Amino acid sequence: MTKVKDLTVDEFKTLIEETVEQKLLELVSDPDQGLEMRKEVIARLKRGTAREQRGNKAISARDAAKKLGLDW
């Protein structure tokens, strides 16, 4: 196994770049990409969209937390 002390400066820079790139991809990628949504979830989203189109506005997460007695 190669040790960091045995790397050249360019090899070390490349290692850091690859590590940072990999971590950034982990942080910004969608872990659910490619998965199918359950029928119940799709139906719920459609109902919510229909309510909003009829003029019923959704409440903010902050207001929902307040109604539940939670600190936001």
GROMACS elastic network, one bead per residue, 0.5 to 0.9 nm:
[ bonds ]
;  ai    aj funct       b0    kb
    2     5     6  0.83915   500
    2     6     6  0.66143   500
    2     7     6  0.76817   500
    3     6     6  0.53665   500
    3     7     6  0.69615   500
    4     7     6  0.53549   500
    4     8     6  0.86113   500
    4    12     6  0.71929   500
    5     8     6  0.82100   500
    7    10     6  0.79058   500
    7    11     6  0.56685   500
    7    12     6  0.58413   500
    8    11     6  0.50965   500
    8    12     6  0.61029   500
    8    13     6  0.85761   500
    9    12     6  0.50867   500
    9    13     6  0.61577   500
    9    14     6  0.86261   500
   10    13     6  0.50538   500
   10    14     6  0.61586   500
   10    15     6  0.85829   500
   11    14     6  0.50681   500
   11    15     6  0.61551   500
   11    16     6  0.86889   500
   12    15     6  0.50190   500
   12    16     6  0.62594   500
   12    17     6  0.86285   500
   13    16     6  0.51403   500
   13    17     6  0.61268   500
   13    18     6  0.85966   500
   14    17     6  0.50496   500
   14    18     6  0.60825   500
   14    19     6  0.84750   500
   15    18     6  0.52443   500
   15    19     6  0.61042   500
   15    20     6  0.86238   500
   16    19     6  0.50724   500
   16    20     6  0.60844   500
   16    21     6  0.84864   500
   17    20     6  0.52353   500
   17    21     6  0.60631   500
   17    22     6  0.85353   500
   18    21     6  0.51132   500
   18    22     6  0.60657   500
   18    23     6  0.86094   500
   19    22     6  0.51571   500
   19    23     6  0.62173   500
   19    24     6  0.86456   500
   20    23     6  0.51471   500
   20    24     6  0.61168   500
   20    25     6  0.86015   500
   21    24     6  0.51546   500
   21    25     6  0.61992   500
   21    26     6  0.86621   500
   22    25     6  0.52083   500
   22    26     6  0.63115   500
   22    27     6  0.87943   500
   23    26     6  0.50370   500
   23    27     6  0.62621   500
   23    28     6  0.88138   500
   24    27     6  0.50597   500
   24    28     6  0.62082   500
   24    29     6  0.82764   500
   25    28     6  0.53706   500
   25    29     6  0.55804   500
   26    29     6  0.55850   500
   26    30     6  0.83244   500
   26    31     6  0.84240   500
   27    30     6  0.84351   500
   29    32     6  0.88658   500
   29    33     6  0.82372   500
   30    33     6  0.53653   500
   31    34     6  0.86493   500
   31    35     6  0.88993   500
   32    35     6  0.55587   500
   32    36     6  0.84855   500
   33    36     6  0.85719   500
   37    40     6  0.82049   500
   37    41     6  0.63994   500
   37    42     6  0.66466   500
   38    41     6  0.53507   500
   38    42     6  0.65331   500
   38    43     6  0.88038   500
   39    42     6  0.51493   500
   39    43     6  0.61587   500
   39    44     6  0.86137   500
   40    43     6  0.51123   500
   40    44     6  0.61445   500
   40    45     6  0.86562   500
   41    44     6  0.50785   500
   41    45     6  0.61931   500
   41    46     6  0.86119   500
   42    45     6  0.51618   500
   42    46     6  0.62153   500
   42    47     6  0.86905   500
   43    46     6  0.50927   500
   43    47     6  0.62003   500
   43    48     6  0.86407   500
   44    47     6  0.50952   500
   44    48     6  0.61830   500
   44    49     6  0.85953   500
   45    48     6  0.51027   500
   45    49     6  0.61297   500
   45    50     6  0.85684   500
   46    49     6  0.50820   500
   46    50     6  0.60840   500
   46    51     6  0.86028   500
   47    50     6  0.50839   500
   47    51     6  0.61664   500
   47    52     6  0.86089   500
   48    51     6  0.51551   500
   48    52     6  0.62286   500
   48    53     6  0.86703   500
   48    58     6  0.83256   500
   49    52     6  0.51103   500
   49    53     6  0.61994   500
   49    54     6  0.87019   500
   50    53     6  0.50797   500
   50    54     6  0.63083   500
   50    55     6  0.88506   500
   50    56     6  0.88094   500
   51    54     6  0.51284   500
   51    55     6  0.65741   500
   51    56     6  0.53529   500
   51    57     6  0.75743   500
   51    58     6  0.86535   500
   52    55     6  0.51317   500
   52    57     6  0.54444   500
   52    58     6  0.70397   500
   53    56     6  0.71759   500
   53    57     6  0.85767   500
   54    57     6  0.87026   500
   59    62     6  0.81507   500
   59    63     6  0.62443   500
   59    64     6  0.65615   500
   60    63     6  0.52102   500
   60    64     6  0.62472   500
   60    65     6  0.86030   500
   61    65     6  0.60572   500
   61    66     6  0.85206   500
   61    72     6  0.84227   500
   62    65     6  0.51615   500
   62    66     6  0.61920   500
   62    67     6  0.87277   500
   62    70     6  0.89276   500
   62    71     6  0.85179   500
   62    72     6  0.60434   500
   63    67     6  0.61872   500
   63    68     6  0.86368   500
   63    72     6  0.89388   500
   64    67     6  0.51385   500
   64    68     6  0.63405   500
   64    69     6  0.86821   500
   64    70     6  0.85233   500
   65    68     6  0.50783   500
   65    69     6  0.61692   500
   65    71     6  0.66830   500
   65    72     6  0.64118   500
   66    70     6  0.55403   500
   66    71     6  0.68493   500
   66    72     6  0.75068   500
   67    70     6  0.75495   500
